[in-house]
């Protein structure tokens, strides 16, 4: 959900946290987070992506 009077701020903050703290590269467009994982990833990779992204979203509040 976008922040009042700051559209895109939350999405960009999640992007920054993912890259800096979670070592996960995502893309953001406004408050939308986009993932482009390789087609050869394994279950463990998917689990890590979901865990890191969830943690960073919760940290952004």
Predicted model as a PDB file, atoms N, CA, C, CB and O in Angstrom, pLDDT in the B-factor column:
MODEL        1                                                                  
ATOM      1  N   UNK A   1       0.839  -1.164   0.000  1.00 68.00           N  
ATOM      2  CA  UNK A   1       0.000   0.000   0.000  1.00 68.00           C  
ATOM      3  C   UNK A   1       0.896   1.243   0.000  1.00 68.00           C  
ATOM      4  CB  UNK A   1      -0.961  -0.011   1.215  1.00 68.00           C  
ATOM      5  O   UNK A   1       1.838   1.318   0.789  1.00 68.00           O  
ATOM      6  N   UNK A   2       0.619   2.212  -0.868  1.00 72.00           N  
ATOM      7  CA  UNK A   2       1.464   3.408  -0.911  1.00 72.00           C  
ATOM      8  C   UNK A   2       1.320   4.257   0.350  1.00 72.00           C  
ATOM      9  CB  UNK A   2       1.122   4.246  -2.134  1.00 72.00           C  
ATOM     10  O   UNK A   2       0.288   4.236   1.020  1.00 72.00           O  
ATOM     11  N   UNK A   3       2.357   4.986   0.648  1.00 80.00           N  
ATOM     12  CA  UNK A   3       2.312   5.934   1.762  1.00 80.00           C  
ATOM     13  C   UNK A   3       1.578   7.192   1.313  1.00 80.00           C  
ATOM     14  CB  UNK A   3       3.747   6.281   2.266  1.00 80.00           C  
ATOM     15  O   UNK A   3       1.709   7.628   0.169  1.00 80.00           O  
ATOM     16  N   UNK A   4       0.818   7.756   2.213  1.00 82.00           N  
ATOM     17  CA  UNK A   4       0.091   8.981   1.887  1.00 82.00           C  
ATOM     18  C   UNK A   4       1.091  10.083   1.544  1.00 82.00           C  
ATOM     19  CB  UNK A   4      -0.828   9.416   3.069  1.00 82.00           C  
ATOM     20  O   UNK A   4       2.056  10.302   2.276  1.00 82.00           O  
ATOM     21  N   UNK A   5       0.861  10.761   0.450  1.00 85.00           N  
ATOM     22  CA  UNK A   5       1.700  11.863  -0.035  1.00 85.00           C  
ATOM     23  C   UNK A   5       3.114  11.430  -0.418  1.00 85.00           C  
ATOM     24  CB  UNK A   5       1.779  12.935   1.015  1.00 85.00           C  
ATOM     25  O   UNK A   5       3.997  12.278  -0.548  1.00 85.00           O  
ATOM     26  N   UNK A   6       3.349  10.121  -0.602  1.00 87.00           N  
ATOM     27  CA  UNK A   6       4.679   9.648  -1.010  1.00 87.00           C  
ATOM     28  C   UNK A   6       4.555   8.402  -1.878  1.00 87.00           C  
ATOM     29  CB  UNK A   6       5.560   9.351   0.227  1.00 87.00           C  
ATOM     30  O   UNK A   6       5.095   7.351  -1.533  1.00 87.00           O  
ATOM     31  N   UNK A   7       3.846   8.510  -3.006  1.00 89.00           N  
ATOM     32  CA  UNK A   7       3.721   7.329  -3.862  1.00 89.00           C  
ATOM     33  C   UNK A   7       5.089   6.879  -4.367  1.00 89.00           C  
ATOM     34  CB  UNK A   7       2.787   7.621  -5.049  1.00 89.00           C  
ATOM     35  O   UNK A   7       5.913   7.694  -4.782  1.00 89.00           O  
ATOM     36  N   UNK A   8       5.311   5.590  -4.326  1.00 91.00           N  
ATOM     37  CA  UNK A   8       6.572   5.021  -4.799  1.00 91.00           C  
ATOM     38  C   UNK A   8       7.659   4.943  -3.748  1.00 91.00           C  
ATOM     39  CB  UNK A   8       7.070   5.811  -5.939  1.00 91.00           C  
ATOM     40  O   UNK A   8       8.644   4.229  -3.937  1.00 91.00           O  
ATOM     41  N   UNK A   9       7.506   5.658  -2.644  1.00 92.00           N  
ATOM     42  CA  UNK A   9       8.553   5.686  -1.614  1.00 92.00           C  
ATOM     43  C   UNK A   9       8.726   4.323  -0.960  1.00 92.00           C  
ATOM     44  CB  UNK A   9       8.226   6.733  -0.550  1.00 92.00           C  
ATOM     45  O   UNK A   9       9.853   3.879  -0.741  1.00 92.00           O  
ATOM     46  N   UNK A  10       7.632   3.664  -0.649  1.00 92.00           N  
ATOM     47  CA  UNK A  10       7.716   2.361   0.016  1.00 92.00           C  
ATOM     48  C   UNK A  10       8.360   1.329  -0.919  1.00 92.00           C  
ATOM     49  CB  UNK A  10       6.304   1.883   0.461  1.00 92.00           C  
ATOM     50  O   UNK A  10       9.219   0.558  -0.490  1.00 92.00           O  
ATOM     51  N   UNK A  11       7.959   1.312  -2.169  1.00 93.00           N  
ATOM     52  CA  UNK A  11       8.538   0.375  -3.124  1.00 93.00           C  
ATOM     53  C   UNK A  11      10.031   0.566  -3.282  1.00 93.00           C  
ATOM     54  CB  UNK A  11       7.866   0.516  -4.461  1.00 93.00           C  
ATOM     55  O   UNK A  11      10.788  -0.403  -3.344  1.00 93.00           O  
ATOM     56  N   UNK A  12      10.455   1.827  -3.348  1.00 94.00           N  
ATOM     57  CA  UNK A  12      11.882   2.106  -3.497  1.00 94.00           C  
ATOM     58  C   UNK A  12      12.655   1.714  -2.240  1.00 94.00           C  
ATOM     59  CB  UNK A  12      12.105   3.590  -3.810  1.00 94.00           C  
ATOM     60  O   UNK A  12      13.786   1.236  -2.329  1.00 94.00           O  
ATOM     61  N   UNK A  13      12.048   1.915  -1.073  1.00 94.00           N  
ATOM     62  CA  UNK A  13      12.709   1.527   0.167  1.00 94.00           C  
ATOM     63  C   UNK A  13      12.869   0.009   0.252  1.00 94.00           C  
ATOM     64  CB  UNK A  13      11.920   2.044   1.375  1.00 94.00           C  
ATOM     65  O   UNK A  13      13.901  -0.482   0.709  1.00 94.00           O  
ATOM     66  N   UNK A  14      11.856  -0.731  -0.183  1.00 95.00           N  
ATOM     67  CA  UNK A  14      11.973  -2.197  -0.215  1.00 95.00           C  
ATOM     68  C   UNK A  14      13.093  -2.599  -1.178  1.00 95.00           C  
ATOM     69  CB  UNK A  14      10.617  -2.857  -0.641  1.00 95.00           C  
ATOM     70  O   UNK A  14      13.899  -3.473  -0.860  1.00 95.00           O  
ATOM     71  N   UNK A  15      13.145  -1.970  -2.342  1.00 95.00           N  
ATOM     72  CA  UNK A  15      14.209  -2.236  -3.314  1.00 95.00           C  
ATOM     73  C   UNK A  15      15.586  -2.018  -2.680  1.00 95.00           C  
ATOM     74  CB  UNK A  15      14.044  -1.330  -4.557  1.00 95.00           C  
ATOM     75  O   UNK A  15      16.466  -2.870  -2.800  1.00 95.00           O  
ATOM     76  N   UNK A  16      15.773  -0.877  -2.005  1.00 95.00           N  
ATOM     77  CA  UNK A  16      17.062  -0.573  -1.378  1.00 95.00           C  
ATOM     78  C   UNK A  16      17.417  -1.586  -0.293  1.00 95.00           C  
ATOM     79  CB  UNK A  16      17.040   0.833  -0.786  1.00 95.00           C  
ATOM     80  O   UNK A  16      18.551  -2.060  -0.226  1.00 95.00           O  
ATOM     81  N   UNK A  17      16.451  -1.911   0.550  1.00 95.00           N  
ATOM     82  CA  UNK A  17      16.707  -2.866   1.633  1.00 95.00           C  
ATOM     83  C   UNK A  17      17.058  -4.247   1.078  1.00 95.00           C  
ATOM     84  CB  UNK A  17      15.483  -2.965   2.559  1.00 95.00           C  
ATOM     85  O   UNK A  17      17.972  -4.906   1.573  1.00 95.00           O  
ATOM     86  N   UNK A  18      16.336  -4.675   0.063  1.00 95.00           N  
ATOM     87  CA  UNK A  18      16.613  -5.985  -0.540  1.00 95.00           C  
ATOM     88  C   UNK A  18      18.042  -6.049  -1.049  1.00 95.00           C  
ATOM     89  CB  UNK A  18      15.631  -6.276  -1.688  1.00 95.00           C  
ATOM     90  O   UNK A  18      18.741  -7.039  -0.833  1.00 95.00           O  
ATOM     91  N   UNK A  19      18.473  -4.999  -1.722  1.00 94.00           N  
ATOM     92  CA  UNK A  19      19.814  -4.983  -2.301  1.00 94.00           C  
ATOM     93  C   UNK A  19      20.884  -4.870  -1.217  1.00 94.00           C  
ATOM     94  CB  UNK A  19      19.950  -3.826  -3.294  1.00 94.00           C  
ATOM     95  O   UNK A  19      21.866  -5.612  -1.225  1.00 94.00           O  
ATOM     96  N   UNK A  20      20.688  -3.948  -0.296  1.00 95.00           N  
ATOM     97  CA  UNK A  20      21.701  -3.657   0.727  1.00 95.00           C  
ATOM     98  C   UNK A  20      21.742  -4.725   1.815  1.00 95.00           C  
ATOM     99  CB  UNK A  20      21.433  -2.295   1.358  1.00 95.00           C  
ATOM    100  O   UNK A  20      22.815  -5.234   2.138  1.00 95.00           O  
ATOM    101  N   UNK A  21      20.594  -5.070   2.381  1.00 93.00           N  
ATOM    102  CA  UNK A  21      20.560  -5.940   3.547  1.00 93.00           C  
ATOM    103  C   UNK A  21      20.309  -7.407   3.208  1.00 93.00           C  
ATOM    104  CB  UNK A  21      19.506  -5.464   4.491  1.00 93.00           C  
ATOM    105  O   UNK A  21      20.805  -8.299   3.896  1.00 93.00           O  
ATOM    106  N   UNK A  22      19.541  -7.655   2.147  1.00 88.00           N  
ATOM    107  CA  UNK A  22      19.178  -9.026   1.823  1.00 88.00           C  
ATOM    108  C   UNK A  22      19.939  -9.614   0.671  1.00 88.00           C  
ATOM    109  CB  UNK A  22      17.750  -9.100   1.530  1.00 88.00           C  
ATOM    110  O   UNK A  22      19.780 -10.795   0.363  1.00 88.00           O  
ATOM    111  N   UNK A  23      20.772  -8.812   0.018  1.00 93.00           N  
ATOM    112  CA  UNK A  23      21.540  -9.244  -1.143  1.00 93.00           C  
ATOM    113  C   UNK A  23      20.629  -9.904  -2.180  1.00 93.00           C  
ATOM    114  CB  UNK A  23      22.654 -10.214  -0.716  1.00 93.00           C  
ATOM    115  O   UNK A  23      20.936 -10.962  -2.729  1.00 93.00           O  
ATOM    116  N   UNK A  24      19.503  -9.242  -2.425  1.00 94.00           N  
ATOM    117  CA  UNK A  24      18.517  -9.712  -3.401  1.00 94.00           C  
ATOM    118  C   UNK A  24      18.200  -8.559  -4.334  1.00 94.00           C  
ATOM    119  CB  UNK A  24      17.216 -10.246  -2.702  1.00 94.00           C  
ATOM    120  O   UNK A  24      17.862  -7.468  -3.875  1.00 94.00           O  
ATOM    121  N   UNK A  25      18.304  -8.779  -5.626  1.00 94.00           N  
ATOM    122  CA  UNK A  25      18.021  -7.731  -6.593  1.00 94.00           C  
ATOM    123  C   UNK A  25      16.592  -7.875  -7.095  1.00 94.00           C  
ATOM    124  CB  UNK A  25      19.020  -7.781  -7.768  1.00 94.00           C  
ATOM    125  O   UNK A  25      16.223  -8.893  -7.681  1.00 94.00           O  
ATOM    126  N   UNK A  26      15.797  -6.842  -6.857  1.00 95.00           N  
ATOM    127  CA  UNK A  26      14.422  -6.776  -7.343  1.00 95.00           C  
ATOM    128  C   UNK A  26      14.279  -5.471  -8.120  1.00 95.00           C  
ATOM    129  CB  UNK A  26      13.378  -6.863  -6.159  1.00 95.00           C  
ATOM    130  O   UNK A  26      15.165  -4.618  -8.086  1.00 95.00           O  
ATOM    131  N   UNK A  27      13.176  -5.326  -8.807  1.00 95.00           N  
ATOM    132  CA  UNK A  27      12.881  -4.071  -9.504  1.00 95.00           C  
ATOM    133  C   UNK A  27      11.634  -3.467  -8.875  1.00 95.00           C  
ATOM    134  CB  UNK A  27      12.682  -4.300 -11.048  1.00 95.00           C  
ATOM    135  O   UNK A  27      10.759  -4.186  -8.394  1.00 95.00           O  
ATOM    136  N   UNK A  28      11.562  -2.159  -8.881  1.00 93.00           N  
ATOM    137  CA  UNK A  28      10.346  -1.517  -8.383  1.00 93.00           C  
ATOM    138  C   UNK A  28       9.860  -0.512  -9.418  1.00 93.00           C  
ATOM    139  CB  UNK A  28      10.596  -0.822  -7.011  1.00 93.00           C  
ATOM    140  O   UNK A  28      10.644   0.163 -10.084  1.00 93.00           O  
ATOM    141  N   UNK A  29       8.568  -0.440  -9.525  1.00 93.00           N  
ATOM    142  CA  UNK A  29       7.892   0.553 -10.351  1.00 93.00           C  
ATOM    143  C   UNK A  29       6.811   1.135  -9.455  1.00 93.00           C  
ATOM    144  CB  UNK A  29       7.295  -0.072 -11.701  1.00 93.00           C  
ATOM    145  O   UNK A  29       5.768   0.518  -9.239  1.00 93.00           O  
ATOM    146  N   UNK A  30       7.066   2.308  -8.944  1.00 91.00           N  
ATOM    147  CA  UNK A  30       6.152   2.854  -7.952  1.00 91.00           C  
ATOM    148  C   UNK A  30       6.228   1.984  -6.711  1.00 91.00           C  
ATOM    149  CB  UNK A  30       4.694   2.930  -8.500  1.00 91.00           C  
ATOM    150  O   UNK A  30       7.310   1.763  -6.168  1.00 91.00           O  
ATOM    151  N   UNK A  31       5.098   1.496  -6.266  1.00 92.00           N  
ATOM    152  CA  UNK A  31       5.058   0.624  -5.097  1.00 92.00           C  
ATOM    153  C   UNK A  31       4.889  -0.843  -5.473  1.00 92.00           C  
ATOM    154  CB  UNK A  31       3.937   1.045  -4.180  1.00 92.00           C  
ATOM    155  O   UNK A  31       4.462  -1.652  -4.649  1.00 92.00           O  
ATOM    156  N   UNK A  32       5.219  -1.182  -6.696  1.00 93.00           N  
ATOM    157  CA  UNK A  32       5.136  -2.566  -7.167  1.00 93.00           C  
ATOM    158  C   UNK A  32       6.551  -3.147  -7.223  1.00 93.00           C  
ATOM    159  CB  UNK A  32       4.437  -2.645  -8.574  1.00 93.00           C  
ATOM    160  O   UNK A  32       7.457  -2.547  -7.802  1.00 93.00           O  
ATOM    161  N   UNK A  33       6.725  -4.318  -6.615  1.00 94.00           N  
ATOM    162  CA  UNK A  33       8.009  -5.015  -6.649  1.00 94.00           C  
ATOM    163  C   UNK A  33       7.910  -6.118  -7.702  1.00 94.00           C  
ATOM    164  CB  UNK A  33       8.386  -5.606  -5.233  1.00 94.00           C  
ATOM    165  O   UNK A  33       6.988  -6.933  -7.679  1.00 94.00           O  
ATOM    166  N   UNK A  34       8.866  -6.129  -8.617  1.00 95.00           N  
ATOM    167  CA  UNK A  34       8.879  -7.124  -9.692  1.00 95.00           C  
ATOM    168  C   UNK A  34      10.084  -8.038  -9.510  1.00 95.00           C  
ATOM    169  CB  UNK A  34       8.913  -6.440 -11.092  1.00 95.00           C  
ATOM    170  O   UNK A  34      11.175  -7.592  -9.156  1.00 95.00           O  
ATOM    171  N   UNK A  35       9.868  -9.303  -9.755  1.00 94.00           N  
ATOM    172  CA  UNK A  35      10.932 -10.300  -9.674  1.00 94.00           C  
ATOM    173  C   UNK A  35      11.186 -10.875 -11.053  1.00 94.00           C  
ATOM    174  CB  UNK A  35      10.571 -11.422  -8.673  1.00 94.00           C  
ATOM    175  O   UNK A  35      10.251 -11.084 -11.825  1.00 94.00           O  
ATOM    176  N   UNK A  36      12.448 -11.133 -11.365  1.00 92.00           N  
ATOM    177  CA  UNK A  36      12.831 -11.763 -12.631  1.00 92.00           C  
ATOM    178  C   UNK A  36      13.852 -12.859 -12.348  1.00 92.00           C  
ATOM    179  CB  UNK A  36      13.410 -10.712 -13.633  1.00 92.00           C  
ATOM    180  O   UNK A  36      15.008 -12.755 -12.757  1.00 92.00           O  
ATOM    181  N   UNK A  37      13.427 -13.907 -11.652  1.00 91.00           N  
ATOM    182  CA  UNK A  37      14.390 -14.971 -11.319  1.00 91.00           C  
ATOM    183  C   UNK A  37      14.755 -15.772 -12.562  1.00 91.00           C  
ATOM    184  CB  UNK A  37      13.813 -15.910 -10.234  1.00 91.00           C  
ATOM    185  O   UNK A  37      13.982 -15.825 -13.519  1.00 91.00           O  
ATOM    186  N   UNK A  38      15.929 -16.393 -12.550  1.00 89.00           N  
ATOM    187  CA  UNK A  38      16.300 -17.255 -13.675  1.00 89.00           C  
ATOM    188  C   UNK A  38      15.366 -18.458 -13.747  1.00 89.00           C  
ATOM    189  CB  UNK A  38      17.769 -17.723 -13.546  1.00 89.00           C  
ATOM    190  O   UNK A  38      14.775 -18.852 -12.741  1.00 89.00           O  
ATOM    191  N   UNK A  39      15.237 -19.022 -14.902  1.00 91.00           N  
ATOM    192  CA  UNK A  39      14.336 -20.148 -15.093  1.00 91.00           C  
ATOM    193  C   UNK A  39      14.885 -21.464 -14.548  1.00 91.00           C  
ATOM    194  CB  UNK A  39      14.032 -20.301 -16.546  1.00 91.00           C  
ATOM    195  O   UNK A  39      14.178 -22.471 -14.530  1.00 91.00           O  
ATOM    196  N   UNK A  40      16.125 -21.460 -14.111  1.00 95.00           N  
ATOM    197  CA  UNK A  40      16.752 -22.695 -13.630  1.00 95.00           C  
ATOM    198  C   UNK A  40      16.880 -22.732 -12.110  1.00 95.00           C  
ATOM    199  CB  UNK A  40      18.123 -22.857 -14.258  1.00 95.00           C  
ATOM    200  O   UNK A  40      17.651 -23.537 -11.587  1.00 95.00           O  
ATOM    201  N   UNK A  41      16.153 -21.889 -11.389  1.00 94.00           N  
ATOM    202  CA  UNK A  41      16.324 -21.877  -9.954  1.00 94.00           C  
ATOM    203  C   UNK A  41      15.688 -23.093  -9.290  1.00 94.00           C  
ATOM    204  CB  UNK A  41      15.743 -20.614  -9.381  1.00 94.00           C  
ATOM    205  O   UNK A  41      14.766 -23.720  -9.813  1.00 94.00           O  
ATOM    206  N   UNK A  42      16.220 -23.387  -8.131  1.00 96.00           N  
ATOM    207  CA  UNK A  42      15.760 -24.544  -7.366  1.00 96.00           C  
ATOM    208  C   UNK A  42      14.856 -24.079  -6.230  1.00 96.00           C  
ATOM    209  CB  UNK A  42      16.961 -25.354  -6.813  1.00 96.00           C  
ATOM    210  O   UNK A  42      14.753 -22.885  -5.952  1.00 96.00           O  
ATOM    211  N   UNK A  43      14.214 -25.023  -5.590  1.00 96.00           N  
ATOM    212  CA  UNK A  43      13.282 -24.714  -4.503  1.00 96.00           C  
ATOM    213  C   UNK A  43      13.956 -23.886  -3.412  1.00 96.00           C  
ATOM    214  CB  UNK A  43      12.717 -26.007  -3.904  1.00 96.00           C  
ATOM    215  O   UNK A  43      13.345 -22.970  -2.861  1.00 96.00           O  
ATOM    216  N   UNK A  44      15.202 -24.199  -3.101  1.00 96.00           N  
ATOM    217  CA  UNK A  44      15.920 -23.459  -2.051  1.00 96.00           C  
ATOM    218  C   UNK A  44      16.090 -21.985  -2.423  1.00 96.00           C  
ATOM    219  CB  UNK A  44      17.298 -24.094  -1.796  1.00 96.00           C  
ATOM    220  O   UNK A  44      16.051 -21.116  -1.552  1.00 96.00           O  
ATOM    221  N   UNK A  45      16.278 -21.705  -3.711  1.00 95.00           N  
ATOM    222  CA  UNK A  45      16.393 -20.324  -4.174  1.00 95.00           C  
ATOM    223  C   UNK A  45      15.065 -19.587  -4.016  1.00 95.00           C  
ATOM    224  CB  UNK A  45      16.850 -20.286  -5.641  1.00 95.00           C  
ATOM    225  O   UNK A  45      15.030 -18.441  -3.568  1.00 95.00           O  
ATOM    226  N   UNK A  46      13.980 -20.253  -4.385  1.00 95.00           N  
ATOM    227  CA  UNK A  46      12.649 -19.654  -4.253  1.00 95.00           C  
ATOM    228  C   UNK A  46      12.362 -19.353  -2.785  1.00 95.00           C  
ATOM    229  CB  UNK A  46      11.559 -20.594  -4.838  1.00 95.00           C  
ATOM    230  O   UNK A  46      11.855 -18.281  -2.453  1.00 95.00           O  
ATOM    231  N   UNK A  47      12.687 -20.297  -1.912  1.00 96.00           N  
ATOM    232  CA  UNK A  47      12.468 -20.095  -0.479  1.00 96.00           C  
ATOM    233  C   UNK A  47      13.244 -18.883   0.027  1.00 96.00           C  
ATOM    234  CB  UNK A  47      12.877 -21.348   0.307  1.00 96.00           C  
ATOM    235  O   UNK A  47      12.721 -18.088   0.807  1.00 96.00           O  
ATOM    236  N   UNK A  48      14.481 -18.744  -0.414  1.00 95.00           N  
ATOM    237  CA  UNK A  48      15.296 -17.607   0.025  1.00 95.00           C  
ATOM    238  C   UNK A  48      14.720 -16.296  -0.480  1.00 95.00           C  
ATOM    239  CB  UNK A  48      16.739 -17.763  -0.457  1.00 95.00           C  
ATOM    240  O   UNK A  48      14.640 -15.328   0.276  1.00 95.00           O  
ATOM    241  N   UNK A  49      14.319 -16.247  -1.740  1.00 95.00           N  
ATOM    242  CA  UNK A  49      13.727 -15.033  -2.307  1.00 95.00           C  
ATOM    243  C   UNK A  49      12.497 -14.619  -1.506  1.00 95.00           C  
ATOM    244  CB  UNK A  49      13.352 -15.250  -3.789  1.00 95.00           C  
ATOM    245  O   UNK A  49      12.356 -13.455  -1.132  1.00 95.00           O  
ATOM    246  N   UNK A  50      11.617 -15.567  -1.246  1.00 96.00           N  
ATOM    247  CA  UNK A  50      10.390 -15.278  -0.506  1.00 96.00           C  
ATOM    248  C   UNK A  50      10.718 -14.825   0.915  1.00 96.00           C  
ATOM    249  CB  UNK A  50       9.471 -16.518  -0.473  1.00 96.00           C  
ATOM    250  O   UNK A  50      10.117 -13.871   1.409  1.00 96.00           O  
ATOM    251  N   UNK A  51      11.655 -15.486   1.572  1.00 96.00           N  
ATOM    252  CA  UNK A  51      12.035 -15.122   2.941  1.00 96.00           C  
ATOM    253  C   UNK A  51      12.622 -13.715   3.002  1.00 96.00           C  
ATOM    254  CB  UNK A  51      13.043 -16.130   3.498  1.00 96.00           C  
ATOM    255  O   UNK A  51      12.214 -12.907   3.836  1.00 96.00           O  
ATOM    256  N   UNK A  52      13.574 -13.423   2.126  1.00 95.00           N  
ATOM    257  CA  UNK A  52      14.228 -12.109   2.134  1.00 95.00           C  
ATOM    258  C   UNK A  52      13.225 -11.014   1.786  1.00 95.00           C  
ATOM    259  CB  UNK A  52      15.414 -12.081   1.141  1.00 95.00           C  
ATOM    260  O   UNK A  52      13.170  -9.986   2.461  1.00 95.00           O  
ATOM    261  N   UNK A  53      12.442 -11.223   0.751  1.00 95.00           N  
ATOM    262  CA  UNK A  53      11.476 -10.202   0.347  1.00 95.00           C  
ATOM    263  C   UNK A  53      10.455  -9.948   1.455  1.00 95.00           C  
ATOM    264  CB  UNK A  53      10.760 -10.623  -0.947  1.00 95.00           C  
ATOM    265  O   UNK A  53      10.122  -8.797   1.736  1.00 95.00           O  
ATOM    266  N   UNK A  54       9.962 -11.002   2.080  1.00 95.00           N  
ATOM    267  CA  UNK A  54       9.020 -10.830   3.187  1.00 95.00           C  
ATOM    268  C   UNK A  54       9.618 -10.065   4.334  1.00 95.00           C  
ATOM    269  CB  UNK A  54       8.540 -12.161   3.676  1.00 95.00           C  
ATOM    270  O   UNK A  54       8.973  -9.186   4.905  1.00 95.00           O  
ATOM    271  N   UNK A  55      10.856 -10.392   4.680  1.00 95.00           N  
ATOM    272  CA  UNK A  55      11.547  -9.702   5.774  1.00 95.00           C  
ATOM    273  C   UNK A  55      11.731  -8.216   5.456  1.00 95.00           C  
ATOM    274  CB  UNK A  55      12.915 -10.359   6.044  1.00 95.00           C  
ATOM    275  O   UNK A  55      11.533  -7.368   6.325  1.00 95.00           O  
ATOM    276  N   UNK A  56      12.102  -7.904   4.229  1.00 95.00           N  
ATOM    277  CA  UNK A  56      12.345  -6.508   3.854  1.00 95.00           C  
ATOM    278  C   UNK A  56      11.036  -5.702   3.786  1.00 95.00           C  
ATOM    279  CB  UNK A  56      13.070  -6.447   2.499  1.00 95.00           C  
ATOM    280  O   UNK A  56      11.014  -4.521   4.131  1.00 95.00           O  
ATOM    281  N   UNK A  57       9.970  -6.333   3.349  1.00 92.00           N  
ATOM    282  CA  UNK A  57       8.663  -5.661   3.309  1.00 92.00           C  
ATOM    283  C   UNK A  57       8.206  -5.359   4.734  1.00 92.00           C  
ATOM    284  CB  UNK A  57       7.602  -6.540   2.567  1.00 92.00           C  
ATOM    285  O   UNK A  57       7.735  -4.257   5.017  1.00 92.00           O  
ATOM    286  N   UNK A  58       8.344  -6.337   5.634  1.00 94.00           N  
ATOM    287  CA  UNK A  58       7.946  -6.120   7.024  1.00 94.00           C  
ATOM    288  C   UNK A  58       8.804  -5.018   7.663  1.00 94.00           C  
ATOM    289  CB  UNK A  58       8.068  -7.437   7.833  1.00 94.00           C  
ATOM    290  O   UNK A  58       8.293  -4.210   8.438  1.00 94.00           O  
ATOM    291  N   UNK A  59      10.089  -4.984   7.345  1.00 93.00           N  
ATOM    292  CA  UNK A  59      10.981  -3.971   7.917  1.00 93.00           C  
ATOM    293  C   UNK A  59      10.655  -2.566   7.430  1.00 93.00           C  
ATOM    294  CB  UNK A  59      12.421  -4.300   7.582  1.00 93.00           C  
ATOM    295  O   UNK A  59      10.937  -1.579   8.110  1.00 93.00           O  
ATOM    296  N   UNK A  60      10.061  -2.488   6.252  1.00 89.00           N  
ATOM    297  CA  UNK A  60       9.719  -1.189   5.666  1.00 89.00           C  
ATOM    298  C   UNK A  60       8.483  -0.593   6.321  1.00 89.00           C  
ATOM    299  CB  UNK A  60       9.494  -1.327   4.162  1.00 89.00           C  
ATOM    300  O   UNK A  60       8.354   0.626   6.439  1.00 89.00           O  
ATOM    301  N   UNK A  61       7.575  -1.467   6.745  1.00 77.00           N  
ATOM    302  CA  UNK A  61       6.377  -1.030   7.456  1.00 77.00           C  
ATOM    303  C   UNK A  61       5.519  -0.178   6.710  1.00 77.00           C  
ATOM    304  CB  UNK A  61       6.703  -0.366   8.639  1.00 77.00           C  
ATOM    305  O   UNK A  61       4.481   0.248   7.215  1.00 77.00           O  
TER     306      UNK A  61                                                      
ENDMDL                                                                          
END                                                                             
